[in-house]
Each structure stands twice: as C-alpha cells, then as structure tokens.
Amino acid sequence: MNETTLSMFPGQGSQRAKMAAHLIQDHPWTAGRVLAEATEALGLPLTELCTTADASALEPTEIAQPAILATSLAVLAVLREEAGYRPSVVAGHSLGEYTALVAAGVLSPWDAVRLVRRRGELMAAVSRQVAGAMTAVMGLAPQRIEEICAQAGDVGLVEVANYNETGQTVISGQRAAVAEAARLAAAAGAERTVPLKVSAPFHCSLMSEIEDEFAAELTRCAFADPAGLVISSVTGLPVRDGADARALLRRQLAGAVRWVDVLDTARRHGVTTYLEIGPGRVLSGFANRTVPGAVVRSTNDARRVSALVRELRLAPVV
C-alpha cells in the first residue's frame, strides 16, 4: 500500500455482537492483550462484551463507546505490532476520533479508554433527562435540511448532527422536533428518513450541559502534538497541536460531525486510499460513495484483517 492512505476509525453504531471474537482467536498476544488491559483499566468486562455478549448488551451508550474503542485499538495493535503499520493521515468519526488520536500519538490508549467511558456516562445521563432522537435523511442537500430544522424549531430543538455524505445527513434533538423535521424532509422530497437506534441525541445543543464536566476530565490527561496529520471531525480541518486536540474533543460533544469535509481535506492532502480500522464498514461506504475512484479497505472480519496484515508486511502504509 504505497499510496497516501487515510486511516479511518468508526464511531457508535458500528458495534455488533462478537465483534472482536476473531481478533482474540487469531491474534491473542496483541488483540487479546489490548482488551485485557482495557478491561482492567475500566473494571468493565470488555473482553466478554466484545467477544461473547449478545447485541443487547452493547446497546447502552456508556457500554457501546468503550467497547467500540477497545475493539478498534485491538485492530490497531495487530496492524502495528504484527505488520509494522505506520499511519500518517488519520481521522475518526465522532467516538472514532479518540482512536485516531491514539494512532497519531496524541493520547495514550488508556487515557482514551477512560475518557470515552466517562463520555458515554455523561451522554447517557443526558438521554435520561431528555426525550431525544436521531434520524438519517437521505436524498436532500444538507443546506435544505438545515432550513427544515429551523422550520421545525417551533416544535422543539432539532439540529444537523452528522454531515456524513452529500446524500446522507443526520438530524438530532428533542424527539417531537426530530419527528417534525423528518416529516418536513419527506414532504420536501427526501428519498428516505430512517430513525436511528441510539440512546441519546448526540451532536446537538442538548449535549452542551455536559461540556464543562467533560472538560475537567480532559484536563487530567496529557495531549501530545500529533505525529502526522490528524483531521478533526469537528472542523473537517487538520488538528494543530495537542491543545487544539483537547479543545476539539470538548466541542465534539455538541458539535456536528463534518465527515464530508474530512474526506475533502484528505483528498486535498493527496489521499487516494482509505482504510477503515475497527468494527463495521460504515466509513468505507461513505468513502466509496463520496470519492470517485477511491481504493477502500476495511478490517471488519478475520479474512480482511489477515489479508491486510500480509499486504502491509510487504508494503507499509504511508
């Protein structure tokens, strides 16, 4: 893989039952160690949750977030330690930004795990206080969806949460307002509106109330300057230094995910290959549909991980 590669790390929604079982089986000394250390750091049975638990156990956001992060870190360890993986351009979708910062040497893995655990707990607390929802809208321009959210504001708070691709935008907010915005979007010609199975209204102003408490957690962790290019999902632009990375993680709670801008910035920095590291293939789909002629890879299963390890041993990622 001699092309310039964007290493992409997935966020919540990518979890699935037994998502790390193949990693433990095929790579016990790398993936197994990472999951065991994350389990010890948090006191959560992450190894069990990621290898044997059913899907329902992964539904609460305070569980899903550290489980996805731990699985992504396990894949990252396999690629680094068994194949000499050396990423130079990284980005993560919301939660995935923590794995991207670990990959770039900004955060230690265990600070990332602890931060994500607290992040999930705080977000879960918001969900218990607010009747929130999220819905994906397909087939309307993002600007039109912004206008629709403003129209639905008479019902309650609803905002754009994710600019995932030109044809898919996610809205988030109070349940009644999200439903009204979805109705208006359908009337305006949206191809589909799909309610998301999430437990909290992520990436909207409802999350602003937890920013100060989470910022206190962030100040307890060391943030180094990036080794390589990190593209922020909050701004869609490069992260300048460790202080910038810390500030962006605070802003990320209530700010929209600008994945369209992330991919555009990557393209302008010469990226031609896209590698999704962690469970799922959501980001691979975004890259395939957004970037004409892109070479897209994922690590979603044992076959893909093994093939990638063999390939990286012959030609490292740059």
WOCOR-V869072 format. One record per pair of residues at least 12 apart in sequence whose C-alpha atoms are under 10 Angstrom apart, sorted by the first residue. I is the first residue (numbers start at 0). J is the second residue. D is the distance in whole Angstrom. If there is no record, write none. Layout:
i:j:d
I:J:D
I:J:D
//
This chain:
i:j:d
0:272:8
0:307:9
0:310:7
0:311:7
0:312:10
0:313:8
0:314:5
0:315:6
0:316:5
0:317:8
1:272:9
1:311:10
1:314:6
1:315:7
1:316:6
1:317:6
2:269:9
2:270:7
2:271:6
2:272:6
2:273:10
2:294:9
2:314:10
2:315:10
2:316:7
2:317:7
3:86:9
3:87:8
3:88:8
3:265:9
3:266:10
3:268:9
3:269:6
3:270:5
3:271:6
3:272:6
3:273:9
3:316:7
3:317:5
4:86:8
4:87:8
4:88:6
4:89:8
4:265:9
4:266:10
4:269:9
4:270:5
4:271:6
4:272:5
4:273:6
4:274:7
4:294:9
4:295:9
4:316:7
4:317:6
5:86:8
5:87:8
5:88:5
5:89:5
5:90:7
5:228:9
5:229:9
5:230:9
5:261:10
5:262:9
5:265:7
5:266:9
5:268:10
5:269:10
5:270:6
5:271:8
5:272:6
5:273:5
5:274:6
5:275:8
5:295:10
5:316:9
5:317:9
6:85:10
6:86:7
6:87:8
6:88:6
6:89:5
6:90:6
6:91:8
6:99:8
6:102:9
6:229:10
6:270:10
6:272:9
6:273:6
6:274:5
6:275:6
6:276:7
6:296:10
6:297:10
6:316:9
6:317:10
7:88:9
7:89:6
7:90:5
7:91:5
7:92:8
7:95:8
7:96:9
7:98:9
7:99:7
7:230:10
7:273:7
7:274:6
7:275:5
7:276:6
7:277:9
7:282:7
7:283:8
7:286:10
7:296:10
7:297:9
8:67:10
8:68:9
8:71:7
8:72:9
8:75:10
8:89:8
8:90:6
8:91:4
8:92:6
8:93:9
8:94:8
8:95:5
8:96:7
8:97:9
8:98:6
8:99:6
8:100:10
8:102:10
8:274:9
8:275:6
8:276:5
8:277:6
8:278:9
8:279:10
8:281:10
8:282:8
9:67:8
9:68:9
9:71:8
9:90:9
9:91:6
9:92:5
9:93:8
9:94:7
9:95:5
9:96:8
9:97:10
9:98:9
9:99:10
9:275:7
9:276:7
9:277:6
9:278:7
9:279:7
9:280:8
9:281:7
9:282:7
9:283:10
10:63:9
10:64:8
10:67:7
10:68:8
10:71:10
10:91:7
10:92:5
10:93:6
10:94:5
10:95:5
10:96:8
10:97:9
10:98:10
10:277:9
10:278:9
10:279:9
10:281:9
10:282:9
11:58:10
11:60:8
11:63:7
11:64:6
11:65:10
11:66:10
11:67:7
11:68:9
11:92:9
11:93:8
11:94:7
11:95:8
11:197:9
11:278:10
12:57:10
12:58:9
12:60:10
12:63:8
12:64:9
12:67:9
12:195:9
12:196:8
12:197:8
12:278:10
12:279:8
12:281:9
13:63:9
13:64:10
13:67:7
13:277:8
13:278:6
13:279:5
13:280:8
13:281:7
13:282:10
13:299:10
14:49:9
14:54:8
14:57:7
14:58:9
14:63:7
14:64:9
14:66:8
14:67:6
14:68:10
14:70:9
14:277:9
14:278:6
14:279:7
15:48:10
15:49:8
15:50:10
15:52:10
15:53:8
15:54:6
15:55:9
15:56:10
15:57:8
15:58:9
15:63:9
15:66:10
15:67:9
15:278:8
15:279:8
16:48:8
16:49:7
16:50:7
16:51:7
16:52:6
16:53:5
16:54:5
16:55:8
16:56:9
16:57:8
17:46:10
17:47:9
17:48:8
17:49:5
17:50:4
17:51:5
17:52:7
17:53:7
17:54:8
18:48:9
18:49:6
18:50:6
18:51:9
18:52:10
18:54:10
18:66:9
18:67:9
18:70:7
18:71:10
18:277:9
18:278:6
18:279:9
18:299:8
18:300:8
19:31:9
19:34:9
19:45:10
19:46:8
19:47:9
19:48:9
19:49:5
19:50:5
19:51:9
19:66:9
19:67:9
19:69:9
19:70:6
19:71:9
19:73:8
19:74:9
19:277:9
19:278:8
19:299:9
19:300:9
19:301:9
20:46:9
20:47:9
20:48:10
20:49:7
20:50:4
20:51:7
20:70:10
20:300:10
20:301:9
21:50:8
21:299:10
21:300:7
21:301:6
21:302:9
21:304:9
22:34:10
22:49:10
22:50:9
22:70:9
22:73:8
22:74:7
22:77:8
22:300:8
22:301:7
22:304:9
22:305:10
23:46:9
23:49:10
23:50:8
23:73:9
24:50:10
24:301:9
25:77:10
25:301:8
25:304:10
25:305:9
26:73:9
26:74:9
26:76:10
26:77:7
26:81:9
26:301:10
26:305:10
27:73:10
27:77:10
28:76:10
28:77:9
28:80:10
29:72:10
29:73:7
29:74:9
29:75:9
29:76:6
29:77:6
29:78:9
29:79:9
29:80:7
29:81:8
30:46:10
30:69:9
30:70:8
30:71:10
30:72:8
30:73:4
30:74:7
30:75:9
30:76:6
30:77:6
30:78:10
30:80:10
31:46:8
31:70:10
31:73:7
31:76:10
31:77:10
32:46:10
32:73:8
32:76:9
33:46:9
33:69:7
33:70:8
33:71:10
33:72:7
33:73:6
33:74:9
33:75:10
33:76:8
33:77:10
33:108:9
33:109:10
34:46:5
34:47:9
34:49:9
34:50:10
34:66:9
34:68:10
34:69:6
34:70:7
34:72:8
34:73:7
35:47:10
35:69:10
36:69:9
36:108:10
36:109:8
37:65:9
37:66:9
37:68:10
37:69:7
37:70:10
37:72:10
37:73:10
37:108:9
37:109:7
37:111:10
37:112:7
37:113:9
38:65:10
38:66:10
38:69:9
38:112:10
40:109:7
40:110:9
40:112:8
40:113:7
41:65:9
41:109:9
41:112:8
41:113:7
41:116:8
43:62:9
43:65:9
43:66:9
43:116:10
44:62:10
44:66:9
45:62:9
45:63:10
45:65:8
45:66:6
45:67:10
45:69:8
45:70:9
46:66:9
46:69:9
46:70:9
47:66:10
48:62:9
48:63:9
48:66:7
49:63:9
49:65:10
49:66:6
49:67:8
49:69:8
49:70:7
50:70:10
58:196:9
58:197:8
58:198:8
59:119:9
59:120:9
59:123:8
59:197:8
59:198:7
59:199:9
60:116:9
60:118:9
60:119:5
60:120:8
60:121:10
60:122:7
60:123:6
60:126:10
60:197:8
60:198:6
60:199:8
61:115:8
61:116:6
61:117:8
61:118:8
61:119:4
61:120:5
61:121:8
61:122:8
61:123:6
61:124:9
61:198:10
62:115:10
62:116:8
62:119:7
62:120:9
62:123:10
63:115:10
63:116:9
63:119:8
64:94:7
64:95:9
64:112:9
64:115:6
64:116:7
64:117:10
64:118:8
64:119:6
64:120:10
65:94:9
65:111:9
65:112:6
65:113:8
65:114:9
65:115:6
65:116:6
65:117:9
65:118:9
65:119:8
66:112:9
66:115:10
66:116:9
67:94:9
67:95:8
67:98:10
67:115:10
67:277:8
67:278:7
67:279:10
68:94:8
68:95:7
68:96:10
68:97:8
68:98:7
68:108:9
68:111:8
68:112:7
68:115:8
68:116:10
68:277:8
68:278:9
69:98:9
69:108:9
69:109:10
69:111:10
69:112:7
69:115:10
69:277:9
70:98:10
70:276:9
70:277:6
70:278:7
71:95:8
71:97:10
71:98:7
71:99:10
71:275:10
71:276:6
71:277:4
71:278:7
71:298:9
72:97:10
72:98:7
72:99:9
72:101:8
72:102:9
72:108:8
72:111:10
72:112:9
72:276:9
72:277:8
73:276:10
73:277:8
74:276:7
74:277:6
74:278:9
74:298:8
74:299:10
74:304:8
75:98:9
75:99:10
75:101:9
75:102:8
75:276:7
75:277:8
75:298:10
76:102:9
77:304:9
77:305:10
77:308:8
78:276:9
78:304:8
78:305:10
78:307:8
78:308:6
78:309:10
78:311:8
78:312:9
79:102:9
79:308:9
79:311:10
80:308:10
81:308:7
81:309:9
81:311:9
81:312:8
82:307:9
82:308:5
82:309:7
82:310:8
82:311:6
82:312:5
82:313:9
82:314:9
82:315:8
82:316:10
83:308:9
83:311:7
83:312:7
83:313:10
83:314:9
83:315:7
83:316:9
84:102:10
84:308:9
84:311:7
84:312:8
84:314:10
84:315:6
84:316:6
84:317:9
85:102:9
85:103:9
85:227:10
85:311:10
85:315:7
85:316:6
85:317:6
86:99:10
86:102:7
86:103:8
86:226:9
86:227:8
86:228:9
86:315:9
86:316:6
86:317:6
87:102:9
87:103:8
87:225:10
87:226:8
87:227:5
87:228:6
87:229:8
87:316:8
87:317:6
88:102:9
88:103:8
88:226:9
88:227:6
88:228:5
88:229:6
88:230:8
88:237:10
88:265:8
88:268:9
88:269:10
88:270:8
88:273:10
88:316:10
88:317:8
89:101:10
89:102:8
89:103:7
89:227:8
89:228:6
89:229:5
89:230:6
89:231:9
89:237:10
89:261:10
89:265:9
89:273:10
89:274:9
89:275:10
90:102:9
90:103:10
90:228:9
90:229:6
90:230:5
90:231:6
90:232:7
90:235:9
90:237:9
90:238:10
90:258:9
90:261:7
90:262:9
90:265:9
90:275:10
91:229:9
91:230:8
91:231:8
91:232:7
91:256:10
91:258:9
91:261:9
91:275:9
91:276:10
91:282:9
92:161:9
92:163:9
92:231:9
92:232:6
92:233:9
92:256:7
92:257:9
92:258:7
92:261:9
92:281:10
92:282:8
93:161:9
93:201:10
93:202:9
93:231:9
93:232:6
93:233:8
93:248:9
93:251:7
93:252:9
93:254:10
93:255:9
93:256:6
93:257:9
93:258:9
94:115:8
94:118:9
94:119:10
94:232:10
94:248:9
94:251:9
94:252:10
95:232:9
95:276:9
95:277:9
96:111:10
96:229:9
96:230:9
96:231:7
96:232:7
96:233:10
96:244:10
96:247:10
96:248:8
96:251:10
97:110:9
97:111:6
97:112:8
97:114:9
97:115:8
97:244:10
97:248:8
98:111:7
98:112:9
98:276:9
98:277:9
99:225:10
99:228:10
99:229:7
99:230:9
99:231:9
99:276:10
100:222:9
100:223:9
100:224:10
100:225:8
100:226:9
100:229:7
100:230:10
100:231:10
100:238:10
100:241:10
100:244:8
101:222:10
101:225:9
102:225:9
102:226:9
102:227:9
102:229:9
103:223:9
103:224:9
103:225:5
103:226:5
103:227:6
103:228:8
103:229:7
104:222:9
104:223:7
104:224:8
104:225:6
104:226:6
104:227:9
104:241:10
105:221:8
105:222:5
105:223:4
105:224:6
105:225:5
105:226:8
105:229:9
105:240:9
105:241:6
105:242:10
105:244:8
105:245:9
106:220:8
106:221:7
106:222:6
106:223:7
106:224:9
106:225:9
106:241:9
106:244:9
106:245:10
107:220:9
107:221:8
107:222:8
107:223:9
109:220:10
110:216:10
110:217:9
110:219:9
110:220:6
110:221:8
110:222:10
111:217:10
111:220:9
113:216:9
113:220:10
114:213:8
114:216:7
114:217:7
114:219:10
114:220:9
114:248:10
117:212:10
117:213:8
117:216:8
118:209:9
118:210:10
118:212:10
118:213:7
118:216:9
118:249:10
118:252:9
119:199:10
121:206:9
121:208:10
121:209:7
121:210:9
121:212:9
121:213:8
122:198:9
122:199:7
122:200:8
122:201:8
122:205:10
122:206:7
122:208:10
122:209:8
122:252:9
123:198:7
123:199:7
123:200:10
123:201:10
124:199:9
124:206:10
124:209:9
125:198:10
125:199:7
125:200:8
125:201:9
125:205:8
125:206:7
125:207:10
125:208:8
125:209:8
126:197:10
126:198:6
126:199:5
126:200:7
126:201:9
126:205:9
126:206:9
127:198:9
127:199:8
128:199:10
129:172:9
129:173:7
129:174:9
129:199:8
129:200:8
129:205:8
130:172:8
130:173:6
130:174:6
130:175:8
130:198:10
130:199:8
130:200:8
131:156:10
131:157:9
131:171:7
131:172:5
131:173:4
131:174:5
131:175:8
131:176:9
131:177:8
131:197:9
131:198:8
131:199:6
131:200:5
131:201:9
131:205:9
132:157:9
132:170:8
132:171:6
132:172:6
132:173:6
132:174:5
132:175:8
132:176:9
132:177:7
132:178:8
132:194:8
132:195:8
132:196:9
132:197:7
132:198:8
132:199:6
132:200:5
132:201:8
133:157:9
133:158:10
133:159:9
133:160:8
133:161:10
133:169:7
133:170:6
133:171:4
133:172:7
133:173:9
133:174:8
133:177:7
133:178:9
133:181:10
133:193:9
133:194:6
133:195:6
133:196:8
133:197:7
133:198:9
133:199:8
133:200:6
133:201:8
133:202:10
133:203:10
134:159:10
134:160:9
134:168:9
134:169:6
134:170:5
134:171:7
134:172:9
134:174:10
134:177:7
134:178:8
134:180:9
134:181:7
134:192:6
134:193:5
134:194:4
134:195:5
134:196:9
134:197:10
134:200:10
135:159:10
135:160:9
135:161:9
135:162:10
135:163:10
135:166:10
135:167:7
135:168:6
135:169:4
135:170:6
135:171:9
135:181:9
135:191:8
135:192:6
135:193:5
135:194:6
135:195:7
136:166:8
136:167:6
136:168:5
136:169:6
136:170:8
136:180:10
136:181:7
136:184:7
136:185:9
136:189:7
136:190:8
136:191:6
136:192:5
136:193:7
136:194:9
137:164:9
137:165:9
137:166:5
137:167:5
137:168:7
137:169:9
137:184:9
137:185:9
137:188:9
137:189:6
137:190:5
137:191:5
137:192:6
137:193:8
138:165:8
138:166:5
138:167:7
138:168:9
138:184:9
138:185:10
138:187:10
138:188:8
138:189:5
138:190:5
138:191:7
138:192:9
139:165:8
139:166:6
139:167:8
139:168:8
139:184:8
139:185:9
139:187:8
139:188:7
139:189:5
139:190:8
139:191:9
140:164:10
140:165:7
140:166:7
140:167:8
140:168:8
140:189:9
141:159:8
141:161:10
141:162:7
141:163:10
141:164:9
141:165:7
141:166:8
141:167:8
141:168:6
141:169:9
142:159:10
142:168:10
143:184:9
143:187:9
144:158:9
144:159:8
144:168:8
144:169:9
144:170:8
144:180:8
144:181:9
144:183:9
144:184:7
144:187:9
144:189:9
145:157:9
145:158:7
145:159:7
145:168:10
145:170:9
145:180:10
146:158:10
146:180:10
146:184:10
147:159:10
147:179:9
147:180:6
147:181:9
147:182:10
147:183:7
147:184:7
147:187:9
148:170:8
148:171:9
148:172:10
148:176:8
148:177:8
148:179:9
148:180:6
148:181:9
148:183:9
148:184:9
149:180:9
150:176:10
150:179:9
150:180:8
150:183:9
151:175:9
151:176:6
151:177:8
151:178:9
151:179:6
151:180:5
151:181:9
151:182:9
151:183:8
152:173:10
152:176:7
152:177:9
152:179:9
152:180:9
153:176:8
153:179:10
154:173:9
154:174:10
154:175:7
154:176:5
154:177:9
154:178:9
154:179:7
154:180:9
155:172:8
155:173:6
155:174:8
155:175:7
155:176:5
155:177:8
155:179:9
155:180:10
156:171:8
156:172:5
156:173:6
156:174:9
156:175:9
156:176:6
156:177:8
156:203:9
156:204:8
156:205:8
157:170:7
157:171:5
157:172:4
157:173:6
157:174:8
157:175:9
157:176:6
157:177:6
157:178:9
157:179:9
157:180:8
157:200:9
157:203:8
157:204:9
157:205:9
158:170:6
158:171:5
158:172:6
158:173:9
158:176:9
158:177:8
158:180:9
158:200:10
158:202:8
158:203:6
158:204:8
158:205:10
158:254:10
158:255:9
159:171:6
159:172:9
159:202:8
159:203:7
159:254:9
159:255:7
159:256:9
160:172:9
160:200:9
160:201:7
160:202:5
160:203:6
160:204:10
160:253:8
160:254:7
160:255:4
160:256:6
160:257:9
161:201:9
161:202:8
161:203:10
161:232:10
161:233:10
161:254:9
161:255:5
161:256:5
161:257:6
161:258:7
161:259:9
162:232:10
162:255:7
162:256:6
162:257:5
162:258:6
162:259:6
162:260:8
162:261:10
163:255:10
163:256:7
163:257:7
163:258:5
163:259:6
163:260:9
163:261:10
163:262:10
163:281:10
163:282:9
163:285:7
163:286:10
163:289:9
164:257:9
164:258:7
164:259:5
164:260:9
164:262:9
164:284:10
164:285:6
164:286:9
164:288:8
164:289:7
165:258:10
165:259:7
165:285:9
165:288:9
165:289:8
166:189:9
166:190:9
166:285:10
166:288:9
166:289:9
167:189:10
167:190:10
167:191:10
167:192:10
167:259:10
167:285:9
168:192:10
168:256:10
168:257:10
168:259:10
169:192:9
169:193:9
169:194:9
169:195:9
169:202:10
169:255:9
169:256:9
170:194:10
170:195:10
170:200:9
170:201:9
170:202:9
170:203:9
170:255:9
171:195:10
171:199:9
171:200:5
171:201:7
171:202:7
171:203:6
171:204:9
171:205:9
171:255:10
172:199:9
172:200:5
172:201:8
172:202:9
172:203:6
172:204:8
172:205:7
172:206:10
173:199:10
173:200:7
173:203:10
173:205:8
174:200:9
177:194:9
177:200:10
178:192:10
178:194:9
180:192:10
181:193:9
181:194:9
200:253:9
201:251:10
201:252:7
201:253:7
201:254:9
201:255:9
201:256:10
202:233:10
202:250:9
202:251:7
202:252:6
202:253:4
202:254:5
202:255:5
202:256:7
203:251:9
203:252:8
203:253:5
203:254:6
203:255:7
204:252:9
204:253:5
204:254:8
204:255:10
205:252:9
205:253:7
206:250:10
206:251:10
206:252:6
206:253:5
206:254:9
207:249:9
207:250:9
207:251:10
207:252:7
207:253:6
207:254:9
208:252:10
208:253:9
209:249:9
209:252:8
209:253:9
210:248:9
210:249:6
210:250:8
210:251:9
210:252:7
210:253:8
211:249:8
212:249:10
213:248:9
213:249:7
213:252:9
214:245:8
214:246:8
214:248:8
214:249:6
214:250:9
215:249:10
216:249:10
217:245:7
217:246:9
217:248:8
217:249:8
218:242:10
218:245:8
218:246:10
220:245:9
221:241:8
221:242:9
221:245:9
222:240:8
222:241:5
222:242:7
222:243:9
222:244:7
222:245:7
223:240:7
223:241:5
223:242:8
223:244:9
223:245:10
224:238:9
224:239:8
224:240:4
224:241:4
224:242:8
224:243:9
224:244:8
225:237:10
225:238:8
225:239:8
225:240:6
225:241:7
225:244:9
226:240:10
228:265:9
228:268:9
229:244:9
229:261:10
229:265:10
230:258:10
230:260:9
230:261:6
230:262:9
230:264:8
230:265:8
231:243:10
231:244:8
231:247:8
231:248:9
231:251:9
231:256:9
231:257:8
231:258:9
231:260:9
231:261:7
231:264:10
232:247:9
232:248:10
232:251:8
232:254:9
232:255:8
232:256:5
232:257:5
232:258:6
232:259:9
232:260:8
232:261:6
232:262:10
233:247:7
233:248:8
233:249:10
233:250:7
233:251:6
233:252:9
233:253:10
233:254:6
233:255:6
233:256:5
233:257:6
233:258:8
233:260:9
233:261:9
234:247:8
234:250:10
234:251:9
234:254:9
234:255:9
234:256:8
234:257:6
234:258:9
234:260:8
234:261:8
235:256:8
235:257:6
235:258:7
235:259:8
235:260:5
235:261:4
235:262:8
235:263:8
235:264:7
235:265:9
236:257:9
236:260:8
236:261:7
236:262:10
236:263:9
236:264:7
236:265:9
237:261:9
237:264:8
237:265:9
258:282:9
258:285:9
258:286:10
259:285:9
259:286:9
259:289:8
259:290:10
262:285:9
262:286:7
262:289:8
262:290:8
263:289:9
263:290:9
266:290:8
266:293:10
270:293:9
270:294:10
270:317:10
271:290:9
271:291:10
271:292:8
271:293:6
271:294:7
271:295:9
272:286:9
272:290:10
272:292:9
272:293:6
272:294:5
272:295:6
272:296:8
272:316:10
273:286:7
273:287:9
273:290:10
273:293:7
273:294:6
273:295:5
273:296:6
273:297:8
274:286:9
274:294:8
274:295:6
274:296:5
274:297:6
274:298:8
274:307:10
274:316:10
275:295:8
275:296:6
275:297:5
275:298:6
275:299:8
276:296:9
276:297:6
276:298:6
276:299:8
276:304:9
277:297:8
277:298:6
277:299:7
277:300:9
277:304:10
278:297:9
278:298:7
278:299:5
278:300:8
279:297:8
279:298:8
279:299:5
279:300:9
280:296:9
280:297:6
280:298:8
280:299:7
281:297:10
282:295:9
282:296:10
282:297:9
283:295:6
283:296:7
283:297:7
284:297:10
//
